[in-house]
Amino acid sequence: MRIARIVGTAVATMKNEKLHGRKLLLARETDMEGELRGEPFVAVDTVDAGTGDLVVITEGSSARHTDFTLDLPVDAVVIAVIDSLQVEGQTTFIKS
């Protein structure tokens, strides 16, 4: 799993039929303070996340083992919206 920020959405009218009705979000990995790093990637939303949210993403075969994505052709899934982060006793993020 990794922490990412939702930076946008992806709309695909032509896609695998198993993905119809699934929200696709554009995410970028962050550091422990929530600063963006890395390239954007697409993740399937399972928790009604939105642009600006700090989230937990699972990837690879684990992404295909949620109730919402079982056996779907996905590689990244948003599984949680983060309310706060605490690193070594210091709060580094609080959702506003």
CORLIN-V308075 format. One record per residue. N is the residue number from 0. PHI is phi in radians with two decimals (NA if undefined). OMEGA is omega as a letter, one per 40 degrees, with the letter a starting at -180 (* if undefined). BURIAL is # if it has 24 or more other C-alpha atoms within 12 Angstrom, else .. Layout:
<<N & PHI & OMEGA & BURIAL> <N & PHI & OMEGA & BURIAL>>
//
This chain:
<<0 & NA & i & .> <1 & -2.54 & a & #> <2 & -1.65 & i & #> <3 & -2.54 & i & #> <4 & -1.94 & i & #> <5 & -1.37 & a & #> <6 & -1.96 & i & #> <7 & 2.98 & i & .> <8 & -2.22 & i & #> <9 & -2.17 & i & .> <10 & -2.01 & i & .> <11 & -2.34 & i & .> <12 & -1.36 & i & .> <13 & -1.89 & a & .> <14 & -2.72 & i & .> <15 & -0.92 & a & .> <16 & -1.03 & i & .> <17 & -1.24 & a & .> <18 & -1.65 & i & .> <19 & -1.05 & a & .> <20 & 1.50 & i & .> <21 & -1.68 & i & #> <22 & -1.46 & i & #> <23 & -1.84 & a & #> <24 & -2.00 & i & #> <25 & -1.71 & a & #> <26 & -2.16 & i & #> <27 & -2.32 & i & #> <28 & -1.05 & i & #> <29 & -2.22 & i & #> <30 & -1.53 & a & .> <31 & -1.22 & i & #> <32 & -1.70 & i & .> <33 & 1.55 & i & #> <34 & -1.37 & a & .> <35 & -1.14 & i & .> <36 & -2.69 & i & .> <37 & 1.37 & a & .> <38 & -1.52 & i & .> <39 & -1.16 & i & .> <40 & -2.54 & a & #> <41 & -1.66 & i & #> <42 & -2.34 & i & #> <43 & -1.42 & a & #> <44 & -1.51 & i & #> <45 & -2.11 & a & #> <46 & -2.28 & i & #> <47 & 1.08 & i & .> <48 & -1.29 & i & #> <49 & -2.50 & a & #> <50 & -0.96 & a & .> <51 & 1.69 & a & #> <52 & -1.21 & i & #> <53 & -1.59 & a & #> <54 & -2.35 & i & #> <55 & -1.82 & a & #> <56 & -2.08 & i & #> <57 & -1.97 & a & #> <58 & -2.34 & i & #> <59 & 1.18 & a & .> <60 & -1.08 & i & .> <61 & -1.08 & i & .> <62 & -1.16 & a & #> <63 & -1.68 & a & #> <64 & -2.05 & i & .> <65 & -1.53 & i & #> <66 & -1.03 & a & .> <67 & -1.41 & a & .> <68 & -2.12 & a & #> <69 & -0.93 & i & .> <70 & 1.10 & i & .> <71 & -1.51 & i & #> <72 & -1.42 & a & #> <73 & -2.16 & i & #> <74 & -2.12 & i & #> <75 & -2.51 & a & #> <76 & -2.40 & i & #> <77 & -1.41 & a & #> <78 & -2.00 & i & #> <79 & -2.83 & i & #> <80 & -1.79 & a & #> <81 & -1.45 & i & #> <82 & -1.55 & i & .> <83 & -2.76 & i & .> <84 & -2.16 & i & .> <85 & -2.25 & a & .> <86 & -2.14 & a & .> <87 & 0.87 & i & .> <88 & 1.44 & a & .> <89 & -1.87 & i & .> <90 & -1.36 & a & .> <91 & -1.85 & i & .> <92 & -2.70 & i & .> <93 & -2.34 & i & .> <94 & -1.16 & a & .> <95 & -1.69 & * & .>>
//
